[in-house]
Structures are given as C-alpha cells and as structure tokens.
C-alpha cells in the first residue's frame, strides 16, 4: 500500500546564529513531507614659588649691634641706634643685574637648596638693582640709606629652586593650556600623577545564545486531491509534532547541524491510514558567502501505522524506512528594503525499504517575501520537484504555487497561512497531482540550553 499526500507547509523561527536555517528546515520539510569615563581631577593649589604675586615675609629680620663697636660720627650713631626690619620682601623678577657681580650673586643663590635668602657682600650690594621693586620703609616711615644695613647689608630673597614638575607662571587656565601637554586621550594630565592609563568602559558581552532548541508545531493541511490519485479525494489532516534542533559551530563559517523530528499525522475522514513519522537529520552547514549557504549530510524518514484498522497491519508497523544522502544550496537576496528573494536547491539520493520508493530527487524552491509590517510578511512561493525512481519505472514532475501570509506574534512564535494550487504529471497512470491546497501552521521555538 502506498500513501501519498501533498506535504504541509510551515515556517520555523529559530533564535540562533543561523537565520538561514529556518528556511532550510521549512523547505526540506516540504520536500520530504515533514514539515562613565572620568576626567582628571582639578589641578591642586600651586606652590607659592610659582605664583606671580609678591611673597609676604612672615618673620622680621632684625640687625644686632656689637658691644665693642664705637661709632665715628653722629650719622653712624644714628644708624646704630636704629634697627632695620623688612616689612615686606620684594617681588621676584628675572635677574636684571647691571654688572657681572650681580649675575654671579644670583646664580650662587639659585644653587643653594637649604636657605631662602642670600647674603651678599656689602661692597657688591651697590651694583645690585631691582628696577621695578618698591622702596622698603622703616617703622617710622623714613627710607633707609641706599647702602643698606652697616652690618648686614642689603637683604635679597631668592625663590626656591623650581621643581621639575613645577608649572610655568601664569594664571591657572594658562598653566593647563601651555604648561602641560595633553594626554593621548585628549584630557589634561594630573599635576602629580601625570597621565593616568584610563581605558574606556567596554560594553557587556551579549547574552549567550542557547545551543539546543525545541520547536513545537501544529499544522493543518487540506487538499482537493489529498492522495494525489487519479480519483481525487478531498480531505484534510492535522499534524502536531516536536523538533529537537542544534547547530554548534565547528569553524569560523562552519556548523554541525542535527535534528530529530516526531510527528503524528491524523486524517479527518480517512482515519484508517493515520500514521506516525520519525525523522533524523545530520549534516555540515557551510557559509559560502554573506548571502549563500551550503550543506551536505544524511537524513532518515520512518513511517509507522498508527491504528489497527488495516487488515494484517497492526499499530506500530513500519511501512517506510528511507535513508538519503543530500546536497543543498540556499541563497537570500535583498531586492529592496522590504522585498527579498529566497532560493533553495536540493539533490537527494534515497535508499528506501520497500525499494520501490528509492529515488533520485531534484528540488527547487523560490520564495518572494515582502515585509508589509515589522511582524507581518506577504509571500509568493513556487516549488518544483523532479523524482526519478531507481528501481521501478516511474518519473514524476511536481509543481506547486502558493500565496503565503506570515505573522510573528512574539519573538519565538510564528503563524503561516497559505493557499495555492498543485499540478504536474507522472509516468504512472494512476498518479495525478492537480488539486487546490490550503494550509495553516503555528510554530513555537524554545531555547533549552
């Protein structure tokens, strides 16, 4: 007994790296009757040695007279009776001495690291001039003699030696612009720490995708010639089923694909020929280009009698065991923003039991899909199959044209509705493929682990 019926159509939505696998599963099912960066901290307060303001003396410097000293005239006595104090120290200017002696005194004071004042010999003080400094006044308001203190001479304060990391004089904004070079990141360096090796925050890794999926589906198919017989029978069937699918990567563009399908096929009126289906599939899936994919592998289909309504064929009897070696090519072309064309080709050589079902099958599918809305797609599908049986003398040509509507209710739930017409010819006179077809399918995919 041979059971023939047009295959149901369903679309699988997988949340995996292989988006094209959805089309391959569907098309193969049709052919085989199964379905915060932070900026550097603000510059700290700058040392007084590098500020342009006058440095105020906090300690009074007093001259002392020697007990054995005798003044020679009243002018000198007057000088001894008074003490000179530095009420304020002069602002520092770049050394503008008029003689070589002043240059030598300034260089000597700059090399001293343990004192903040340099005592210059009284003979040399007459040659030292600070042109822009205001005059120093005594406590009574009078101006001290130009030749300075008779014992100490003229006191001159030198700036501490500038540290290597000191910032050039100028306002704080000028220091940032001209005194320091920017870091490689474009930020101003910290005056103490320099350029900090900050790295931009990396985005969190994407969530890990499951490696194994479970697909549950329910299909309904109806045809005016459900058995492809010369005497057409109008009937429909319901096919619920489960698919376990995985596609681990074994290379940069290579995947090992495997699936196990189990389906229950139940007719509306022809319940005596209800059957169960078990399918296995394994292969190597290769990305050939950004839009083209290929696969080579093995598949097996087994059919079992579901009931005991056929004489001599109890429930559970296997009436078909078909092993096949297959080669597949698929391609997706984006014709416009919303319109795409999916094409699929399969060459399959099957070895069946009974051997009368052994055949060489060439199949081609072309599907135009238009994204009418983000979750609604309109499609026009064409399928052609050429079957050459290897044991019996039989050749079949099958055509099917269908309009399709695909609705994605949720990310992992998809519903398909199609209506079309099938036609063709066969060398077996008892076979006819003409008939109207209608199908509805609902598929849910779940990532397991």
C-alpha positions in Angstrom: 0.0 0.0 0.0 1.3 3.4 -0.9 0.2 6.5 1.0 0.5 9.8 -1.0 -0.4 13.2 0.2 0.8 16.7 -0.5 3.2 18.0 2.1 2.2 20.6 4.6 4.0 23.9 4.7 5.3 25.5 7.8 7.9 28.2 8.7 10.3 27.8 11.7 11.6 30.8 13.7 14.9 30.0 15.4 16.7 32.4 17.8 20.2 31.3 16.8 23.2 32.3 14.7 21.9 30.5 11.7 18.9 32.6 10.5 19.0 30.9 7.1 18.5 27.5 8.8 14.8 28.5 9.2 14.3 28.5 5.5 16.2 25.2 5.1 14.2 23.4 7.7 11.0 24.6 6.1 11.9 23.8 2.5 13.4 20.4 3.4 10.2 19.6 5.3 8.1 20.4 2.3 10.2 18.2 0.1 10.1 15.2 2.5 6.6 15.5 3.7 7.5 17.0 7.2 7.2 19.8 7.9 31.0 56.8 32.7 35.0 57.7 31.6 36.2 60.3 34.1 38.3 63.5 33.5 41.5 64.1 35.5 40.9 65.8 38.9 41.3 69.6 39.1 44.8 70.9 39.5 45.8 71.2 43.1 46.9 74.6 44.7 50.2 75.7 43.2 53.2 76.3 45.3 54.0 79.9 46.1 57.3 79.6 44.3 55.5 79.7 41.0 52.8 82.3 41.7 53.2 85.8 40.2 52.1 87.5 43.4 54.6 89.1 45.9 55.8 86.7 48.6 55.0 88.3 52.1 57.6 87.8 54.7 56.2 86.4 58.0 59.4 86.7 60.0 61.0 90.1 60.9 64.7 90.2 60.3 66.5 92.4 62.9 70.1 93.6 62.9 72.2 93.4 66.1 75.0 95.8 67.2 78.2 94.5 68.6 79.1 95.7 72.2 82.6 96.6 71.2 81.6 98.7 68.2 82.2 102.6 68.5 80.6 104.9 66.0 82.9 107.5 64.4 80.3 110.2 63.8 76.7 111.1 64.7 75.4 109.8 61.4 76.8 106.4 62.2 75.5 106.6 65.8 72.1 107.3 64.4 72.4 104.3 62.1 73.4 102.1 65.0 70.5 103.3 67.2 68.0 102.1 64.7 67.1 98.7 63.6 66.0 98.0 60.1 63.3 95.5 59.6 62.0 94.1 56.4 58.3 94.8 56.5 57.9 93.1 53.1 60.2 91.3 50.8 60.3 92.5 47.2 58.6 90.5 44.4 60.9 88.4 42.5 61.8 89.4 39.0 64.1 87.8 36.5 67.6 88.8 37.3 68.4 92.1 35.5 71.7 92.9 37.2 73.8 95.6 35.6 77.2 94.1 36.3 78.7 90.7 36.2 78.8 90.6 40.0 75.0 90.7 40.2 74.8 87.8 37.8 77.3 85.8 39.9 75.4 86.5 43.1 72.0 85.5 41.6 73.5 82.2 40.2 75.1 81.4 43.6 71.8 82.0 45.4 69.8 79.8 42.9 72.2 76.9 43.5 71.5 76.9 47.3 68.8 74.4 48.3 69.0 74.9 52.1 68.2 78.6 52.5 65.6 81.0 51.2 67.8 84.2 51.4 71.3 85.0 50.1 73.7 87.4 52.0 75.7 89.4 49.5 78.9 91.2 50.5 78.3 95.0 51.3 80.8 96.0 48.6 78.7 94.2 46.0 75.4 95.5 47.1 75.8 98.8 45.4 75.8 97.1 42.0 72.6 95.1 42.5 69.4 96.8 41.4 65.9 95.7 41.3 64.4 98.3 38.9 60.7 97.5 39.5 60.8 97.0 43.2 59.1 99.5 45.6 61.3 101.1 48.3 61.4 99.5 51.7 60.3 101.7 54.6 61.3 101.6 58.2 58.9 101.5 61.1 58.9 105.4 61.5 58.2 105.8 57.8 61.7 107.0 56.8 63.6 105.5 54.0 66.8 103.5 55.0 70.1 104.5 53.5 70.7 103.3 50.0 73.9 101.4 51.1 71.8 99.2 53.4 72.5 98.0 56.9 76.1 98.8 58.1 76.4 95.2 59.4 74.1 93.0 57.3 74.0 94.9 54.1 71.1 94.6 51.6 68.9 91.5 52.0 67.6 89.9 48.9 65.2 87.0 48.8 65.6 84.3 46.1 62.9 81.9 45.0 63.4 78.3 45.9 64.7 76.2 43.1 62.0 75.3 40.8 61.0 71.6 40.9 61.0 69.7 37.7 57.2 69.3 37.8 56.5 73.0 38.5 54.1 74.7 36.2 55.2 77.9 34.4 53.9 81.2 35.8 50.6 82.4 34.6 47.0 82.1 35.5 45.6 78.6 36.2 44.0 78.4 32.8 47.2 79.2 31.1 49.0 76.5 33.0 46.7 73.9 31.7 46.9 75.2 28.2 50.7 75.9 27.8 52.5 74.4 30.8 51.2 70.8 30.4 50.8 68.7 27.3 47.6 66.9 26.8 47.4 63.2 27.3 46.9 60.8 24.4 43.2 60.7 25.4 42.9 64.5 25.0 42.5 65.2 28.7 44.7 67.4 30.8 47.3 65.4 32.9 47.2 65.4 36.6 50.0 67.7 38.0 51.1 65.0 40.4 50.2 61.7 38.7 50.6 62.7 35.1 48.6 60.9 32.5 46.6 58.1 34.0 46.2 55.0 31.8 42.4 55.1 31.8 40.6 52.7 29.4 37.1 53.2 28.1 34.4 51.0 29.5 33.8 48.0 27.4 30.2 47.1 26.6 28.9 44.0 28.4 29.1 40.8 26.3 25.9 39.8 24.6 23.9 37.1 26.4 24.8 33.6 25.5 22.5 32.0 22.9 21.2 28.5 23.6 22.8 25.7 21.6 19.8 23.4 21.6 16.3 24.4 20.6 12.9 22.7 21.0 10.3 23.5 18.3 6.7 22.7 18.8 4.3 23.0 15.9 0.7 22.2 14.8 -0.1 22.1 11.1 -3.3 21.7 9.3 -3.4 20.8 5.6 -6.3 20.3 3.2 -6.3 19.3 -0.4 -8.9 18.5 -3.0 -6.7 15.6 -4.0 -5.0 14.6 -0.8 -3.7 11.3 -2.1 -2.5 12.5 -5.5 -4.6 9.9 -7.1 -6.4 9.7 -10.4 -9.6 9.6 -8.4 -9.2 12.6 -6.2 -10.2 12.5 -2.5 -10.9 15.8 -0.8 -9.7 15.5 2.8 -7.6 17.2 5.4 -5.1 16.2 8.0 -3.7 17.6 11.3 0.0 17.1 12.1 1.3 18.1 15.6 4.9 17.5 16.3 8.2 18.3 18.1 11.6 19.0 16.8 14.9 19.0 18.7 17.5 21.0 16.8 21.1 22.1 17.4 23.8 23.8 15.3 27.1 24.1 17.2 30.0 25.9 15.4 33.0 23.8 14.3 34.7 26.6 12.4 34.5 30.3 11.6 31.8 29.7 9.0 31.1 26.0 9.5 28.4 24.4 11.7 27.3 20.9 12.5 23.6 20.7 12.3 21.4 17.9 13.7 17.7 17.5 14.3 15.2 14.9 15.5 11.5 15.2 14.5 8.5 13.4 15.7 5.0 14.0 14.1 1.6 12.5 14.4 -0.4 12.5 11.1 -4.2 12.3 11.5 -6.7 12.5 8.7 -10.2 13.9 9.0 -12.1 11.1 7.3 -9.5 8.6 6.2 -8.6 7.7 9.8 -7.7 4.1 8.8 -4.5 5.3 7.3 -3.3 7.5 10.1 0.4 7.2 10.7 3.3 8.5 12.8 6.5 9.9 11.5 10.1 9.9 12.9 12.9 11.8 11.1 16.6 12.2 11.8 18.9 14.7 10.1 22.6 15.5 10.4 25.0 17.4 8.2 27.7 20.0 7.8 26.4 23.5 7.1 28.9 26.0 5.4 28.6 29.7 4.8 29.9 30.2 1.3 29.3 34.0 1.1 27.3 36.6 3.0 24.2 35.5 1.1 24.8 31.9 0.1 25.0 28.7 2.2 25.6 25.0 1.5 25.0 21.7 3.3 25.9 18.1 2.8 24.5 15.4 5.1 22.3 12.4 5.8 18.7 12.1 6.6 16.3 9.3 7.5 12.5 9.1 7.4 10.4 6.4 9.0 6.6 6.0 8.9 4.6 3.7 11.2 0.9 2.6 11.2 -1.0 4.5 13.9 -4.1 2.3 14.3 -5.3 -1.2 13.7 -7.9 -0.5 11.0 -5.8 -2.1 8.2 -6.0 -5.9 7.9 -2.7 -7.5 8.5 -1.0 -4.2 9.6 -1.2 -3.8 13.3 -0.4 -0.5 15.0 3.3 0.3 15.1 4.1 -1.5 11.9 6.7 0.4 9.9 5.8 0.7 6.3 8.6 3.0 5.1 12.3 3.4 6.1 14.1 5.9 3.8 17.8 6.8 4.1 19.0 9.7 2.0 22.3 11.4 1.1 21.6 15.1 0.3 23.4 18.2 -1.0 21.7 21.6 -0.5 22.3 25.2 -1.6 20.4 28.2 -0.3 20.6 31.9 -1.0 19.0 35.1 0.2 18.9 38.2 -1.9 17.6 41.5 -0.6 16.0 43.1 -3.6 14.8 46.2 -1.8 14.3 47.5 1.8 11.3 45.3 2.2 11.4 42.7 -0.6 13.7 39.7 -0.5 14.1 36.5 -2.6 15.0 33.2 -1.0 16.0 30.3 -3.3 16.8 26.7 -2.3 18.1 23.7 -4.2 18.4 20.0 -3.1 19.8 17.0 -4.7 18.9 13.8 -2.8 19.5 10.2 -3.4 17.3 7.9 -1.3 17.6 4.2 -0.5 14.2 3.0 0.8 12.5 0.0 2.2 10.5 -1.0 0.3 12.9 -0.4 -2.5 10.1 0.7 -4.8 10.4 4.1 -3.0 14.1 4.5 -3.8 14.6 7.6 -6.0 16.8 10.4 -7.1 15.1 13.8 -6.3 15.9 17.2 -7.6 14.0 20.0 -5.9 14.0 23.8 -6.3 12.1 26.4 -4.3 11.8 30.2 -4.9 10.1 32.4 -2.4 9.4 36.2 -2.7 8.8 37.8 0.7 7.5 41.3 1.3 7.7 42.8 4.8 4.4 44.6 4.9 4.8 45.4 8.6 7.6 44.5 11.1 5.6 41.4 12.2 3.6 40.7 9.0 5.0 39.3 5.8 3.4 38.5 2.5 4.9 35.9 0.3 4.6 34.1 -3.1 6.2 30.7 -3.2 7.0 28.3 -6.1 8.1 24.7 -5.7 9.3 22.2 -8.3 10.3 18.6 -7.8 11.6 16.1 -10.3 11.6 12.5 -9.0 13.3 9.7 -10.9 12.7 6.3 -9.2 15.7 4.0 -9.4 14.0 0.6 -9.0 10.7 0.9 -10.7 10.0 2.7 -13.9 8.4 5.9 -12.8 9.2 9.6 -13.2 7.3 12.4 -11.6 7.2 16.2 -12.1 5.5 18.2 -9.4 4.7 21.9 -9.3 3.2 24.0 -6.6 2.3 27.7 -6.4 1.0 29.3 -3.3 0.4 32.7 -1.7 1.5 33.0 1.9 0.9 35.2 4.9 3.3 35.0 7.8 2.6 36.6 11.2 5.1 36.8 14.0 3.0 37.2 17.2 6.0 37.0 19.5 9.7 36.7 19.0 9.6 33.0 19.2 6.1 32.3 17.8 5.1 32.3 14.1 1.9 31.5 12.2 1.7 30.8 8.5 -1.4 30.7 6.3 -1.1 29.7 2.6 -3.4 28.8 -0.3 -2.4 27.6 -3.7 -2.6 25.1 -6.5 -0.6 22.0 -7.3 -0.1 20.3 -10.6 2.2 18.0 -12.6 2.5 14.7 -14.3 3.7 11.2 -13.7 4.6 8.2 -15.8 2.4 6.2 -13.6 -1.1 6.5 -15.0 -2.7 6.2 -11.6 -1.0 9.3 -10.3 -2.3 12.8 -10.6 -1.1 16.0 -8.8 -3.8 18.5 -9.7 -5.6 20.0 -6.7 -6.3 23.0 -4.6 -4.3 23.3 -1.4 -4.8 25.2 1.9 -2.6 25.1 5.0 -2.2 26.7 8.4 0.7 26.2 10.8 1.7 27.5 14.2 5.3 27.1 15.4 6.9 28.0 18.8 10.6 27.7 19.4 12.2 27.5 22.9 15.9 27.6 23.7 16.8 24.8 26.1 20.5 25.1 26.9 
